[in-house]
Amino acid sequence: MKFICNKEVLLKEISIAQEIIASKNAILILSNIYLEAVKDSLIIKAKDMKVNFLTKVPVTVVEEGSTTVYGDKFFGIISTFPYEEIEFSQKENVVIVKPTTQKKPEYKLKSIASDKFPEFPVSSEPFFEMPIKDFREMVQQSIFAVSDDETRYFMNGVYLEKSDDKINMVATDGRRLSFVGKPANKKIKDFSGVIIPPKILSTIVKRSGDEGLINISISDKMIFINFASYQFSSVLIEGMFPNYKKVIPESQEFSLSVKREEMLDALHRVSLMVEKKSHRIYLGISSGRMSVYSEESEIGTVEDEIPCKYDGEDITIALNYRYLEEPFKVMTEDEIKIRFSGATKAITIEPVPEKDFFHIVMPMQS
């Protein structure tokens, strides 16, 4: 096996592969990246116990063949390689990485035979298409609300469903909920709701652009996602996702609106004095203004104030500042609306004008 390729082209794909296998794997071969030189392409594969990744890059193939190399070391070699072109060759169970125009540096890295690498699953269900821009937005507006409580594993992923004429994504940790829904292509067949691990979604968001389509297939226990030259698949999270519709308030009596950047700046300033364990802050809401302040602690306290559009009775709401900050960060609109009914009832955060997503946060005890 021997091929020549551009360093930056290879590095981009190897970094994705290494991201997939970055966690410690009990199975040695899963710490390796699969490489196969065929015709004018290099096939790259990586997997952990749940997520699979495959892509192709253009290379000059001198001799076809396949092998696997230890991902962490191979990524380190490529990322620090001092020349634009790389020559990769294999002799028995050793691969050699060196420049095409110089003798040094020359790396020799032990490999494991490619036939030890596990086969990838193949979808038995048809794929459906949606704009990749829509998919990215859906993930970005929901993934941060996923629970990290492993005892409630059914909340450890993003729920994907087809409901009537929409594709919905929902995430919750029991104290907040994020919902986003996009129009579904009429050709998309109905499927049961599934819970997708966040790892595959965050990897796709990092690597995808706003142009083109993404192809999705869902089987009983797997999701398959393809776009551009990439093929991803992942085991789904088993379990029953909570009935999120019960959490969505039917109506809320009051609403206010603030400038997104002003709110983020105030949250950042106040967070400097927030108690680490509770993350509790207070919103003191009155006509035309909002006071944002921390609770008294051994360190001290802070109070800030920003203008808001509100004409109602004075109210104070205690909230986890992170649960406010995270949705404000992923929204891009200049103005944000907060709807509420009382100090102890759920608040709804949504853009102005209203769009296809919203975020719900439960207040804390004062």
Secondary structure, DSSP 4 states (H G I P E B T S, - for coil): -EEEEEHHHHHHHHHHHHHHT-S--SSGGGGEEEEEEETTEEEEEEE-SSEEEEEEEE-EEEE-EEEEEEHHHHHHHHHH--SSEEEEEEETTEEEEEESS-S-S-EEEEEE-GGGSPPPP---S--EEEEHHHHHHHHHTTGGG----GGGGGGSSEEEEEETTEEEEEEE-SSEEEEEEEEPPTTPPP---EEE-HHHHHHHHHH--SSSEEEEEE-SSEEEEEETTEEEEEEPBPSPPP-GGGTS-S--SEEEEEEHHHHHHHHHHHHTTS-TTT-EEEEEEETTEEEEEEPP-SS---EEEEE-B--S--EEEEEEHHHHHHHHHH---SEEEEEESSTTS-EEEEEES--SEEEEEPPPP-
